[in-house]
């Protein structure tokens, strides 16, 4: 447990340090970690990985963390840069963009509290990940 807390703390400090220097790199790292966790959740939903309640709840904690940190990683100074998929619409509709993260955080927190088994995880996970798609459709360059 102590090791997991240490690793999580080191990751947070590392992302914070990168964010201070390069918000584009920091948001890419944050989203990559979030995507990795979303993939782990999807594997549980599809039956490709065994359901683990602790891991399921931890996935929702990652979404909450992303919802808290991400809005600050889109300052005006980071509208464009090396290999970013962020569309200019983010800064044109910043209030809506930020509100989407508030909703993601609230939905993820509610999901974390409500999940008790695979069936409840499937329902909650589907609802939370719709937030991701809603933001990506409007604010992320399609590749």
N, C-alpha and C positions, 0 to 999 in steps of 0.2 A: 504494500500500500504506500509506504513512504517513497519507494522508488518511482511509482506511478505519479505521485504528487510532484516529485522532483523533476521528472521528465516533462510533465505538463507545465510546470513553472518555468522550466528552461525554454520550452517552446514559446510560451507567452512572452518571456523576456526577449527571445530572439526575434519574434515577429514585431514586438514593440520597437526594438532597436532598428530593424529594417524599415519600419514605417516612418520613423523619424528621418531616415535618409532617403528612402525611395518608396513612396506610397503605392506605386504601381507594382513593384516587386512584393510588397507586403500583402496587397490585396490578392495577388495571384497565389501566394503561398497559403493565405487563409482560405481562399476558394478551393484550392487543390486539396487541402485537408478536409474541408467540408464535403467535397465530392467523394473523397475516399470513404468517409463515413456514410454518405448516402449510398454508395455502392455496397457497403457492408450491410446496410439496412435492406437494400433491394435483394441481396442474396438471401437474407433470412425470409423475406416475403415470398420469394420464388421457391423456397425450399432447398436452395443450393448450399446453405449454411444452416446449422442448427440454431433454433431460437434460443437466445440467452437474454433473460430479462435485464441483467445488469448492463450488458452491452447495448441493448435496445434503449434503455434510459440514458446511457452515456451518449448515444447518437443524438438524442434530443438536446442534451447539454451542449454538444458541439454546435448545433444549430442556434441555440440561444447565444452562445459566445460569438458566433459569426454575426448574428443580428445586432449585437452590441458594438462590435468592433468595425464592421464593414463601412457604415456611413462615414466614419472619420477617415477612411482611406481613399476618399474621392474628393480631395480638395481642388479648388480651381487650378492650382498649379500642376495638377496631374491629369489634365484633360486628355493629353496626348503623350505618347511616349513609345518606348520600345515594346513592340508586340503586345499592345493592349487591345482587348475586345470591347472596351467600354465605349458606348456610343455617346456623342455629344448631347443626346436627349437627356442623359442623366442630369447635366447641369442646367438644362432648360426647364426641367421638371423636378428639381431637387426635392421639393416638399413631398411630392408623390413617391419619389425614389426612397427617401428616408422613411416615409410611412410604411412602405412595403417591408422594410426591415423591422419596424415596430411590430407589425402583424406577424411576421415570421417568428420573432422572439416570443410573442404572447402565445401563438399556436404551439410552438415547441415546448414552452413551459407547461401548458395545459396537457400536451401529449405525454410529457415525462410523468406527470402526476397521474394520468389515467391508465397508462399501460400496465396490464397485469398478466397478459398471456399473448400468444401469437395472434389470435384473432383481433384483439384490441390493438396490437401493434400494427397490424396490416391497415386497419382503419385510420389510426392516428398518423402513421407514416405517409399514407397517401395524401391526407389533408395537408400535412406540413410541407411535403415536397411540391405540392401545387404552388406554394408560395415561390419556390425557386423558379419554376417554369414561368410564372407570371412576370417575374422581374426579368428573366433572361429574354423572354419574347420581346419586351419593349426596350430594354436597355443594353443588350449584349449583341455584338456583331455576330451574325450567323457565319459559321465556318463551313 
